[in-house]
Amino acid sequence: MVAALGALDKKIYVVPSLDLIVVRHGKAAKEGGLAGSSFDQTLWKRLMAAVQ
């Protein structure tokens, strides 16, 4: 996985092993620090459930 993390919770994730690109461009999550937010936790939890 390769990630690009930008200001205001903007993100790009590229996961070649899953042929997946995720782009997040919207309002910043209310919680979280510079790189982490509830978006990340929810995204990866659902993604891993779908892949299994």
Backbone as XML, in Angstrom:
<?xml version="1.0"?>
<chain id="A" units="angstrom">
  <residue number="1" name="MET">
    <atom name="N" x="0.838" y="-1.172" z="0.000"/>
    <atom name="CA" x="0.000" y="0.000" z="0.000"/>
    <atom name="C" x="0.885" y="1.237" z="0.000"/>
  </residue>
  <residue number="2" name="VAL">
    <atom name="N" x="0.429" y="2.228" z="-0.737"/>
    <atom name="CA" x="1.058" y="3.542" z="-0.756"/>
    <atom name="C" x="-0.033" y="4.529" z="-0.385"/>
  </residue>
  <residue number="3" name="ALA">
    <atom name="N" x="0.302" y="5.495" z="0.463"/>
    <atom name="CA" x="-0.696" y="6.470" z="0.896"/>
    <atom name="C" x="-0.159" y="7.886" z="0.728"/>
  </residue>
  <residue number="4" name="ALA">
    <atom name="N" x="-1.073" y="8.784" z="0.408"/>
    <atom name="CA" x="-0.773" y="10.215" z="0.392"/>
    <atom name="C" x="-1.776" y="10.863" z="1.331"/>
  </residue>
  <residue number="5" name="LEU">
    <atom name="N" x="-1.274" y="11.543" z="2.348"/>
    <atom name="CA" x="-2.135" y="12.167" z="3.352"/>
    <atom name="C" x="-1.992" y="13.676" z="3.247"/>
  </residue>
  <residue number="6" name="GLY">
    <atom name="N" x="-3.119" y="14.353" z="3.063"/>
    <atom name="CA" x="-3.082" y="15.789" z="2.869"/>
    <atom name="C" x="-3.797" y="16.559" z="3.958"/>
  </residue>
  <residue number="7" name="ALA">
    <atom name="N" x="-3.839" y="17.833" z="3.789"/>
    <atom name="CA" x="-4.493" y="18.723" z="4.745"/>
    <atom name="C" x="-5.996" y="18.452" z="4.799"/>
  </residue>
  <residue number="8" name="LEU">
    <atom name="N" x="-6.588" y="18.714" z="5.935"/>
    <atom name="CA" x="-8.032" y="18.589" z="6.147"/>
    <atom name="C" x="-8.543" y="17.179" z="5.862"/>
  </residue>
  <residue number="9" name="ASP">
    <atom name="N" x="-7.726" y="16.188" z="6.190"/>
    <atom name="CA" x="-8.120" y="14.768" z="6.098"/>
    <atom name="C" x="-8.286" y="14.275" z="4.662"/>
  </residue>
  <residue number="10" name="LYS">
    <atom name="N" x="-7.648" y="14.919" z="3.701"/>
    <atom name="CA" x="-7.648" y="14.432" z="2.316"/>
    <atom name="C" x="-6.692" y="13.250" z="2.248"/>
  </residue>
  <residue number="11" name="LYS">
    <atom name="N" x="-7.074" y="12.189" z="1.507"/>
    <atom name="CA" x="-6.259" y="10.984" z="1.471"/>
    <atom name="C" x="-6.358" y="10.283" z="0.132"/>
  </residue>
  <residue number="12" name="ILE">
    <atom name="N" x="-5.274" y="9.612" z="-0.220"/>
    <atom name="CA" x="-5.253" y="8.719" z="-1.369"/>
    <atom name="C" x="-4.556" y="7.448" z="-0.902"/>
  </residue>
  <residue number="13" name="TYR">
    <atom name="N" x="-5.200" y="6.317" z="-1.141"/>
    <atom name="CA" x="-4.606" y="5.018" z="-0.834"/>
    <atom name="C" x="-4.540" y="4.219" z="-2.130"/>
  </residue>
  <residue number="14" name="VAL">
    <atom name="N" x="-3.396" y="3.627" z="-2.406"/>
    <atom name="CA" x="-3.225" y="2.758" z="-3.561"/>
    <atom name="C" x="-2.779" y="1.398" z="-3.031"/>
  </residue>
  <residue number="15" name="VAL">
    <atom name="N" x="-3.585" y="0.367" z="-3.331"/>
    <atom name="CA" x="-3.305" y="-0.988" z="-2.866"/>
    <atom name="C" x="-3.209" y="-1.883" z="-4.105"/>
  </residue>
  <residue number="16" name="PRO">
    <atom name="N" x="-2.013" y="-2.022" z="-4.666"/>
    <atom name="CA" x="-1.859" y="-2.809" z="-5.892"/>
    <atom name="C" x="-2.310" y="-4.262" z="-5.748"/>
  </residue>
  <residue number="17" name="SER">
    <atom name="N" x="-2.094" y="-4.868" z="-4.599"/>
    <atom name="CA" x="-2.459" y="-6.278" z="-4.420"/>
    <atom name="C" x="-3.963" y="-6.513" z="-4.498"/>
  </residue>
  <residue number="18" name="LEU">
    <atom name="N" x="-4.758" y="-5.465" z="-4.284"/>
    <atom name="CA" x="-6.221" y="-5.565" z="-4.375"/>
    <atom name="C" x="-6.764" y="-4.840" z="-5.604"/>
  </residue>
  <residue number="19" name="ASP">
    <atom name="N" x="-5.871" y="-4.332" z="-6.467"/>
    <atom name="CA" x="-6.288" y="-3.507" z="-7.606"/>
    <atom name="C" x="-7.232" y="-2.408" z="-7.137"/>
  </residue>
  <residue number="20" name="LEU">
    <atom name="N" x="-6.807" y="-1.684" z="-6.114"/>
    <atom name="CA" x="-7.688" y="-0.727" z="-5.437"/>
    <atom name="C" x="-7.035" y="0.637" z="-5.299"/>
  </residue>
  <residue number="21" name="ILE">
    <atom name="N" x="-7.824" y="1.668" z="-5.573"/>
    <atom name="CA" x="-7.433" y="3.050" z="-5.300"/>
    <atom name="C" x="-8.591" y="3.693" z="-4.559"/>
  </residue>
  <residue number="22" name="VAL">
    <atom name="N" x="-8.292" y="4.316" z="-3.419"/>
    <atom name="CA" x="-9.312" y="5.015" z="-2.632"/>
    <atom name="C" x="-8.883" y="6.473" z="-2.513"/>
  </residue>
  <residue number="23" name="VAL">
    <atom name="N" x="-9.805" y="7.386" z="-2.832"/>
    <atom name="CA" x="-9.547" y="8.815" z="-2.705"/>
    <atom name="C" x="-10.601" y="9.396" z="-1.781"/>
  </residue>
  <residue number="24" name="ARG">
    <atom name="N" x="-10.154" y="10.099" z="-0.747"/>
    <atom name="CA" x="-11.079" y="10.755" z="0.178"/>
    <atom name="C" x="-10.889" y="12.256" z="0.035"/>
  </residue>
  <residue number="25" name="HIS">
    <atom name="N" x="-11.958" y="12.912" z="-0.391"/>
    <atom name="CA" x="-11.922" y="14.357" z="-0.564"/>
    <atom name="C" x="-13.265" y="14.894" z="-0.064"/>
  </residue>
  <residue number="26" name="GLY">
    <atom name="N" x="-13.284" y="15.357" z="1.138"/>
    <atom name="CA" x="-14.516" y="15.866" z="1.731"/>
    <atom name="C" x="-14.188" y="16.622" z="3.001"/>
  </residue>
  <residue number="27" name="LYS">
    <atom name="N" x="-15.178" y="16.837" z="3.812"/>
    <atom name="CA" x="-14.939" y="17.517" z="5.083"/>
    <atom name="C" x="-14.040" y="16.670" z="5.957"/>
  </residue>
  <residue number="28" name="ALA">
    <atom name="N" x="-13.218" y="17.323" z="6.751"/>
    <atom name="CA" x="-12.323" y="16.622" z="7.662"/>
    <atom name="C" x="-13.140" y="15.899" z="8.725"/>
  </residue>
  <residue number="29" name="ALA">
    <atom name="N" x="-12.664" y="14.724" z="9.113"/>
    <atom name="CA" x="-13.314" y="13.988" z="10.199"/>
    <atom name="C" x="-13.202" y="14.810" z="11.477"/>
  </residue>
  <residue number="30" name="LYS">
    <atom name="N" x="-14.189" y="14.690" z="12.342"/>
    <atom name="CA" x="-14.204" y="15.492" z="13.568"/>
    <atom name="C" x="-13.087" y="15.094" z="14.525"/>
  </residue>
  <residue number="31" name="GLU">
    <atom name="N" x="-12.786" y="13.799" z="14.568"/>
    <atom name="CA" x="-11.751" y="13.339" z="15.472"/>
    <atom name="C" x="-10.535" y="12.891" z="14.685"/>
  </residue>
  <residue number="32" name="GLY">
    <atom name="N" x="-9.475" y="12.627" z="15.383"/>
    <atom name="CA" x="-8.269" y="12.140" z="14.721"/>
    <atom name="C" x="-7.197" y="13.204" z="14.695"/>
  </residue>
  <residue number="33" name="GLY">
    <atom name="N" x="-6.003" y="12.738" z="14.465"/>
    <atom name="CA" x="-4.865" y="13.637" z="14.414"/>
    <atom name="C" x="-4.507" y="13.959" z="12.987"/>
  </residue>
  <residue number="34" name="LEU">
    <atom name="N" x="-3.228" y="14.128" z="12.757"/>
    <atom name="CA" x="-2.770" y="14.501" z="11.426"/>
    <atom name="C" x="-3.035" y="13.418" z="10.386"/>
  </residue>
  <residue number="35" name="ALA">
    <atom name="N" x="-2.922" y="12.157" z="10.779"/>
    <atom name="CA" x="-3.065" y="11.096" z="9.787"/>
    <atom name="C" x="-4.227" y="10.151" z="10.057"/>
  </residue>
  <residue number="36" name="GLY">
    <atom name="N" x="-4.715" y="10.084" z="11.261"/>
    <atom name="CA" x="-5.749" y="9.110" z="11.588"/>
    <atom name="C" x="-7.101" y="9.734" z="11.867"/>
  </residue>
  <residue number="37" name="SER">
    <atom name="N" x="-8.147" y="9.049" z="11.458"/>
    <atom name="CA" x="-9.502" y="9.506" z="11.751"/>
    <atom name="C" x="-10.429" y="8.299" z="11.721"/>
  </residue>
  <residue number="38" name="SER">
    <atom name="N" x="-11.679" y="8.488" z="12.078"/>
    <atom name="CA" x="-12.645" y="7.390" z="12.047"/>
    <atom name="C" x="-12.839" y="6.872" z="10.622"/>
  </residue>
  <residue number="39" name="PHE">
    <atom name="N" x="-12.607" y="7.701" z="9.632"/>
    <atom name="CA" x="-12.706" y="7.265" z="8.238"/>
    <atom name="C" x="-11.768" y="6.091" z="7.982"/>
  </residue>
  <residue number="40" name="ASP">
    <atom name="N" x="-10.527" y="6.205" z="8.423"/>
    <atom name="CA" x="-9.539" y="5.157" z="8.195"/>
    <atom name="C" x="-9.967" y="3.842" z="8.832"/>
  </residue>
  <residue number="41" name="GLN">
    <atom name="N" x="-10.379" y="3.889" z="10.063"/>
    <atom name="CA" x="-10.785" y="2.677" z="10.778"/>
    <atom name="C" x="-11.971" y="2.009" z="10.093"/>
  </residue>
  <residue number="42" name="THR">
    <atom name="N" x="-12.973" y="2.768" z="9.730"/>
    <atom name="CA" x="-14.166" y="2.227" z="9.079"/>
    <atom name="C" x="-13.833" y="1.677" z="7.696"/>
  </residue>
  <residue number="43" name="LEU">
    <atom name="N" x="-13.071" y="2.411" z="6.927"/>
    <atom name="CA" x="-12.691" y="1.970" z="5.585"/>
    <atom name="C" x="-11.993" y="0.620" z="5.622"/>
  </residue>
  <residue number="44" name="TRP">
    <atom name="N" x="-10.942" y="0.493" z="6.411"/>
    <atom name="CA" x="-10.152" y="-0.739" z="6.403"/>
    <atom name="C" x="-10.898" y="-1.903" z="7.033"/>
  </residue>
  <residue number="45" name="LYS">
    <atom name="N" x="-11.729" y="-1.626" z="8.013"/>
    <atom name="CA" x="-12.542" y="-2.696" z="8.620"/>
    <atom name="C" x="-13.497" y="-3.290" z="7.573"/>
  </residue>
  <residue number="46" name="ARG">
    <atom name="N" x="-14.179" y="-2.435" z="6.842"/>
    <atom name="CA" x="-15.124" y="-2.897" z="5.809"/>
    <atom name="C" x="-14.408" y="-3.524" z="4.615"/>
  </residue>
  <residue number="47" name="LEU">
    <atom name="N" x="-13.283" y="-2.958" z="4.249"/>
    <atom name="CA" x="-12.521" y="-3.503" z="3.130"/>
    <atom name="C" x="-12.021" y="-4.908" z="3.422"/>
  </residue>
  <residue number="48" name="MET">
    <atom name="N" x="-11.476" y="-5.113" z="4.598"/>
    <atom name="CA" x="-10.967" y="-6.434" z="4.962"/>
    <atom name="C" x="-12.087" y="-7.455" z="5.072"/>
  </residue>
  <residue number="49" name="ALA">
    <atom name="N" x="-13.263" y="-7.048" z="5.534"/>
    <atom name="CA" x="-14.414" y="-7.947" z="5.594"/>
    <atom name="C" x="-14.859" y="-8.350" z="4.197"/>
  </residue>
  <residue number="50" name="ALA">
    <atom name="N" x="-14.799" y="-7.423" z="3.251"/>
    <atom name="CA" x="-15.231" y="-7.702" z="1.881"/>
    <atom name="C" x="-14.241" y="-8.605" z="1.145"/>
  </residue>
  <residue number="51" name="VAL">
    <atom name="N" x="-12.970" y="-8.500" z="1.469"/>
    <atom name="CA" x="-11.941" y="-9.261" z="0.784"/>
    <atom name="C" x="-11.904" y="-10.709" z="1.275"/>
  </residue>
  <residue number="52" name="GLN">
    <atom name="N" x="-12.291" y="-10.947" z="2.498"/>
    <atom name="CA" x="-12.215" y="-12.310" z="3.070"/>
    <atom name="C" x="-13.271" y="-13.218" z="2.540"/>
  </residue>
</chain>
